[in-house]
């Protein structure tokens, strides 16, 4: 199963990176993260050995990552030195256990070290689905013919118009600004991480020409001392008892 979520990672300098990604949940509970190379998320996880999955129903975060709106409140996690979104419904803290290296898309296997619920899930909403799918579509504007973009957005607009609240309308508006800029030839690269499925397919998120930009970075509210939580992974397997420092 692939979950569309917001992944936060952190550099050894304490700079937090925020990115929407599709994360694979394996049968044994392992989380499989498959960022393209090069990407900031990949660099940060390899450097610190950890990441946080932020499950949120605020689709403005997804839309914001695509449109330059990245001032999302952060708070410290419990067990890993990576900040999480303050307003997430729940979060899952991950520790890297194994790496399958690849020239284009390494597989990062992670175990759950802590997870917590913060706000009750209120139920499914068609407008949130519409915004999420539109965000994925917008991330691939450079790859798709315009007629496909128009037809997909027209269908997604149905659920939005019927079910949207203020947050969903705001997020949709941001994305449509991006679409209009692309249509008028004024759009730059779309910069989010593309996550392939284990069989080589894609979960949907597009990728910029250079793999990823640092548009989604935020300073950590309480960065660790320089050098803490950093390291280099020279082997493809990490023991549970080992540290990533």
N, C-alpha and C positions, 0 to 999 in steps of 0.2 A: 504494500500500500504506500502511496505517496501522499504526504501531507504538505500543503502549501503553507508556509510559515515565514516568520521573520527570524533570521539568524544573526545573532550578535557575536562578534569575535573581537579580539583585542591584540594589538601589537605589543612588543616588548617595551615600548615607550608609554604604554597606557592609553593609546588612542583606540577608541571603540569603533568598529565598522559594522554598519547595519545593512543587511541585504535580504531581499525576498528570495526564497529558494524552495524547491520541491525536495523534501527529505524522505528517504525510503525507510519505512518501519519494517524490519525483518520479523520473521515468525518468533524468534527468541527474544524480541524486544530490542535488539541492537539497532541503532540508528546509523544509516549509511548516508554519508554526505559525499556528493560527487561534483565538486566545483571544477570548472575548466582551468586549465593552466594557460596563461597566468591569471591569477585573481588574488585579491586581497584576503578573501576568506581562506583560501588555501594557504597562503603564506602565514596568516595568523594562527591557524590551527596547527600547522607544522611547528611553529615557533613556540607556542604555549601548551599545546596538547589538550586544548579544551575549547568549548563553544557553548552557547545557550540558544535553545529554541524558544521563541516567544510566540505563543498561540494567542492571536488577537482577532476579535471580530470588528475592529476598527479598520475598515478597508482604506481609510485615508493614509495609513502607514504604507501600504503597498503602492497606492497611487503617488504618495509623496516621494517615495524612493525613485520613481520614474520621472518626477517633474521638479526636482530640486528642493523639495520641502522636506527637511530632514531634522528639524528641531524637536525631536521626540524625547520626552523626559526619560532619564535612566536612573536606575538604582542598583546597588550592589547585589550580586547573587549570594547564595549561602555557602557553597563549597568550592566554586571555581572563581578564579580572579578575572572574571569577565562580567561587565554590567549587563543587566537585562532591561527590557522595556518596563517602565513603571506601571503602565496601564494595561498590561496583558491579562487575559483571562487566566492563563496558567503559563508556567515556564518549565523547561526541562534542561537541566545542566548535564553536559556531556564531557566525558574524558576519552581521548583518543587511545585506542588499544591496538589497532593494526592498520597498516597502510599497504595498499596494492598500488604500486607506482605505475604511472602511465605517462607517455609524452604529452597527451592532450587532456586526459581527465582521470586523475588518480581517484581511487576509492578509499575513503576514510571511514573506517569502522569505529564506532564510538559506543561506549556503554553509558547508561544513565547512572549518575552519581547522586542526583537529587531532583525531585520534581514537586511542584506545589500548585494548588489551585488558589486563585485569588478572588475571582468574581464568578458567580454562577453563570453557566451557559444558558442563554435566554431562548434558544431555539434557532432553527434555520430560517434564513431570510433570502428571498430570491434576488433582491436588489444587491445584497452583498456578493452573491454569486456573480451577478452581472458585472459589478465593478472589478472583481477579481479576474474574471475572464477578459474583460476589457483591458486590464493592466497587462496581462500576458500578451494580448494582441498588440498593444502599444509598444511593448518591448521588442516586437518583431516587425515593426513598420518597415524597416529597411529590407526585409526579406520577402514581404508579401505584396501581391498585386493590389492596386487600389480598389478594384471591384470586390475583392474578397474582404478587405477591411470594411468597406461600406456595408456589405450584406451582413457580416458578423455583428457589427455595431447596431444595425437596425434591429436584429433579433434580440440582442442583449438589452436594448432600450425598452423592450416590452416589460420585462420583469422589473426594471428600474422604475419606470413610470408608475407601475401598480403598487410597488412595495417599499419604495425608498423612504428613509428618514433623512434628517438634515445631513448627517455624516456621509451617507451614501451619495446624496446629491452633490455635496461639496467635492468628494473624491472623483465623481464622474466628471464634474466640471473641469477639474485639473487635467484629467486625461483627455478630454475633448479639446482643451487648449493645445495640448501636445499634438493631437491628431491634426488640428487645423494648421499648426505651424509646419508639420510634415507635408501636408497637402500643398501649402504655399511655398514649399522649398526652403523653409527657414530653419528646419529642425537639424540639430546636431546628432551625434551618435547616441543610441539608446544604451544605457549602461546598467545592466543588471546581470546577474549570474545565470548562465544556462546550465540546467541540471539534467544530465542524460539518465535514462533508465538503464538497469543492468543489462538489458539486451540491445542497447545501443540507441534506443529511442530517446525522445526528449520529454521532459515533464511540461514544457511549454515556454519557460522564460527565455527571452532572447538574450543576445550577447553583443556587446560593442565590438568594434573592429579590433581594439587592442586587448580584448578579454574582459576588462573591467576598469572603471575609473574609481577614484576615491571620493566620489560625490557623497557617499553615504556615511562618512566617518564623523564621529563625535568624540570629544575628549571624555575620558572616563571620569566620573565624579570623584573617585578616590583611587587614583592610579597606584599600583604597587611600586616599591622601590625599584629603581633601574636595575635590570638584570634578574629580578625575581619573576618566576613563572616563564622563563624563556628556555630554549634548548634547541637541539638539532636532532632530528630523527634519522639515524643512519641505518636502522634495521627495519624490516617490514612488520615486526611484531614487538609489542611492548608488554612487559610483565605487569600484572596487577600491582605488584609490590614496588615497582620502580617509580621513580619520580621523573617529571619532565623538566626539571630544572638543571 
